[in-house]
Amino acid sequence: MAEQKHPSLENKVIIMNGFTYEEITKIMRSVKGLFENPKDLIFAKTTDQSLEMKLSDLIIDMSEDHEYLKANPPQRNT
């Protein structure tokens, strides 16, 4: 019997390593412009912890964070 794949593993995820925050901002802006639903894209910068994680576990973790932030967007300072 085949193991069922976690639904989060279908998400579009871009993991960046070694870039400055300025470069990450440029990459995100450029890539988002290429997609019809850019809010569905998940971007992440590696951390010491994420570099030690199994890729599928990392994608699931990032997907959960992404869904939380979509439902609870951070308040912007006015």
N, C-alpha and C positions, 0 to 999 in steps of 0.2 A: 504494500500500500504506500503510495507516494505521500510524502510530507507536504502539507499545505503551506504555501508561502504567505507570510504576513502581508496584509494589504498595504502597509506603509512602504513596502519595498517596490511599489509601483510608482512612487512619487519621483518627481524630477528634482534631483539633488546635485548641487555644485559645491564641492569641498575644495577650499583653497588653502594652500600651504606656502609659506615663505614670502607672501606679498605684504607690502605695507598697507596701512589702513587707507591711504590715498589711492593706491593701486586697486584695492578691493572695491572701493567706491566706484572707480572708473569701470571695472569689470562688471559690477552689478548693473550699473546704468546701461552699459552697452548690451549686455545679454537680455535684460528685461525688455528692451526695445524690439527684440526679435520674436517675442512670444505674444500670442493673443491674450493670454491670462497670466501676466507676470506675477500676480500675487500667489499663484500656485507653485512657483519656483521656491526651492529652499536653498539658501546660501549659508555656508558655514566656513569659519576660519578654524584651522586645527588648533588644538590646545594640547598640553602635555598629556592630559587624560584621554582625549579623543584619539591621540596617536597610538595608544595602547589598546583601544577597543577593536573588537571584531567589526568589520565594515557593516555587516547587516545589522548588528546591534546599534551601531552609531546612526545609521539611517533611520531606524525605528525611533531612537531617542530624539533625533533632530525633528522627525515628523511629529512626534508628540508635542515638542516645544512649539513647533510651527502652528499646529492646530490650536494650542492654548493661546498663543499671541494673536491669532486671527479672531478668536472669540473674546479676547481681553486685550485689545490694543493699548499700548502705552499712552498715557496722557502727554500731550505736547504742551510745553510751556508757552504761554502767550505773551 
